Amino acid sequence: MITNVSLVSVWVKDLDESLAFYTDVLGFRKGDDVQLGPDFRWLTVVHPEQPELHLHLTTPGEPLSPELVEAMRRAQDDGGLPGVGLHVDDCRKTYEDLRAKGVEFLQEPADRPYGVEALMRDNSGNWIVLVEPKEFDPEAMTRDDLD
């Protein structure tokens, strides 16, 4: 029986730089860091408030096909890969704090029917959505609510 989600992979360009970004900038802690052979390093980060969920920071490479690796690297360079969604207590304050640390934002905090949302990129170009959630009725939402 499946009991929870414990691991999510995030494709990054450089493991050490991404480890620094997720720990020093976003406040995660280093999880596992194991060298498994000459070409593969298993690296995870965890949020202190949710240590059961590991973000697996990984670079495109074997066993993926060379064509897929190249396509993923192009997508990283274009900044078009989705990353993760993060809940925050105060989206506007978190936005200001992260901007002061040099984080690139694609969307400033905006009110949405489900809360306040901002969209940023990590240092590999992955999209990360910040959401300060509020109670809402998804069935009552219309397209106008999102415009």
Backbone torsions as a table, in degrees:
resi	resn	phi	psi	omega
1	MET	NA	130.3	176.9
2	ILE	-73.9	132.0	-177.7
3	THR	-111.1	-24.6	178.9
4	ASN	-173.5	175.4	173.0
5	VAL	-95.7	129.2	-176.0
6	SER	-119.1	-13.0	-175.3
7	LEU	-150.0	132.4	174.7
8	VAL	-131.8	130.4	179.7
9	SER	-90.1	138.6	175.9
10	VAL	-123.7	121.0	-178.5
11	TRP	-79.3	124.2	-177.0
12	VAL	-126.2	166.7	-179.8
13	LYS	-88.4	-40.2	-176.6
14	ASP	-138.7	122.9	-174.8
15	LEU	-63.3	-47.1	-177.4
16	ASP	-66.0	-42.2	178.4
17	GLU	-65.0	-39.3	179.0
18	SER	-70.1	-37.8	175.3
19	LEU	-58.6	-45.1	178.6
20	ALA	-63.0	-41.7	179.9
21	PHE	-62.8	-50.2	-175.8
22	TYR	-68.8	-31.2	179.8
23	THR	-88.6	-53.7	-173.9
24	ASP	-74.0	-35.2	-176.2
25	VAL	-94.1	-46.9	-174.7
26	LEU	-93.7	-13.5	175.8
27	GLY	88.3	13.9	174.6
28	PHE	-75.3	167.7	173.2
29	ARG	-111.8	150.6	174.9
30	LYS	-66.4	133.6	176.7
31	GLY	-98.8	-110.3	178.9
32	ASP	-86.2	144.8	174.6
33	ASP	-148.0	95.7	-173.6
34	VAL	-131.3	129.1	174.6
35	GLN	-84.6	116.8	-178.8
36	LEU	-110.8	80.9	-177.2
37	GLY	88.7	177.5	-174.8
38	PRO	-71.4	-21.2	-172.2
39	ASP	-119.4	9.6	-178.7
40	PHE	-142.9	127.4	177.4
41	ARG	-120.9	124.7	177.6
42	TRP	-90.7	112.5	-174.7
43	LEU	-131.8	127.1	177.2
44	THR	-130.2	157.6	170.1
45	VAL	-127.0	153.6	179.0
46	VAL	-134.1	148.7	174.4
47	HIS	-85.4	136.4	-178.2
48	PRO	-55.3	-29.1	-179.4
49	GLU	-87.7	-6.3	-178.6
50	GLN	-145.2	61.5	-172.7
51	PRO	-68.3	-12.5	179.2
52	GLU	-78.0	-12.8	179.4
53	LEU	-108.2	115.7	178.8
54	HIS	-98.6	133.1	167.7
55	LEU	-92.7	118.3	-179.2
56	HIS	-89.3	109.1	177.9
57	LEU	-85.7	121.1	-174.5
58	THR	-144.5	150.7	178.7
59	THR	-103.2	148.1	176.7
60	PRO	-62.9	132.2	179.2
61	GLY	-179.0	-167.1	179.1
62	GLU	-57.5	143.8	12.7
63	PRO	-89.4	10.9	177.0
64	LEU	-65.5	152.4	179.0
65	SER	-67.9	152.3	177.9
66	PRO	-56.7	-35.4	179.7
67	GLU	-66.1	-41.4	179.3
68	LEU	-69.3	-40.1	177.6
69	VAL	-59.5	-45.9	179.6
70	GLU	-63.5	-41.8	178.9
71	ALA	-63.8	-39.9	179.9
72	MET	-68.0	-39.7	178.2
73	ARG	-64.8	-37.5	175.6
74	ARG	-63.9	-43.0	179.2
75	ALA	-63.6	-38.5	176.1
76	GLN	-62.7	-46.0	-179.6
77	ASP	-61.9	-33.5	178.7
78	ASP	-80.3	-10.0	-178.8
79	GLY	70.1	33.8	-173.7
80	GLY	-110.4	10.4	179.4
81	LEU	-91.3	136.7	175.3
82	PRO	-73.5	150.1	177.7
83	GLY	-115.9	-108.7	-176.1
84	VAL	-134.0	165.7	172.4
85	GLY	-108.6	136.6	-178.0
86	LEU	-123.8	130.9	172.9
87	HIS	-79.5	141.3	177.1
88	VAL	-132.5	155.4	178.3
89	ASP	-75.6	-38.1	-176.1
90	ASP	-142.1	100.1	-173.8
91	CYS	-63.1	-42.1	-178.3
92	ARG	-65.7	-40.9	178.2
93	LYS	-68.4	-43.2	178.5
94	THR	-61.1	-41.2	176.3
95	TYR	-57.0	-49.5	-179.4
96	GLU	-63.1	-43.4	179.6
97	ASP	-62.0	-44.4	-178.1
98	LEU	-73.0	-36.8	175.1
99	ARG	-60.1	-39.0	178.5
100	ALA	-64.7	-23.3	177.3
101	LYS	-90.8	4.0	176.8
102	GLY	90.4	11.6	179.9
103	VAL	-70.7	137.4	178.3
104	GLU	-84.6	127.5	177.2
105	PHE	-110.7	138.4	175.9
106	LEU	-94.3	-23.2	-178.7
107	GLN	-148.2	126.2	175.2
108	GLU	-68.7	163.7	177.6
109	PRO	-55.7	135.0	-179.8
110	ALA	-140.4	143.7	177.0
111	ASP	-72.5	132.8	176.0
112	ARG	-128.0	164.2	178.9
113	PRO	-59.7	-28.2	-176.7
114	TYR	-97.2	-0.7	178.7
115	GLY	146.1	-159.3	176.1
116	VAL	-104.1	133.5	-172.8
117	GLU	-130.6	140.7	171.6
118	ALA	-135.1	152.5	-178.2
119	LEU	-123.3	126.7	-178.0
120	MET	-129.2	175.2	173.0
121	ARG	-120.4	146.8	170.7
122	ASP	-82.4	-176.0	-175.8
123	ASN	-75.5	-1.7	172.8
124	SER	-105.3	1.9	178.7
125	GLY	94.0	-1.6	180.0
126	ASN	-68.9	139.9	176.3
127	TRP	-74.5	134.8	173.6
128	ILE	-129.9	125.6	179.0
129	VAL	-99.4	132.7	174.5
130	LEU	-104.0	129.3	-178.6
131	VAL	-132.2	125.6	168.6
132	GLU	-96.9	97.3	-170.6
133	PRO	-73.2	153.2	170.3
134	LYS	-138.9	162.5	179.5
135	GLU	-68.1	139.6	177.8
136	PHE	-157.0	164.5	178.2
137	ASP	-108.0	102.5	-177.4
138	PRO	-59.6	-27.8	-179.8
139	GLU	-73.4	-21.0	179.8
140	ALA	-89.3	-7.0	-178.9
141	MET	-71.4	145.7	173.9
142	THR	-125.7	171.1	177.4
143	ARG	-60.1	-34.9	179.2
144	ASP	-61.4	-28.9	178.8
145	ASP	-64.9	-24.2	-176.6
146	LEU	-96.4	-11.1	-178.9
147	ASP	-87.1	NA	NA
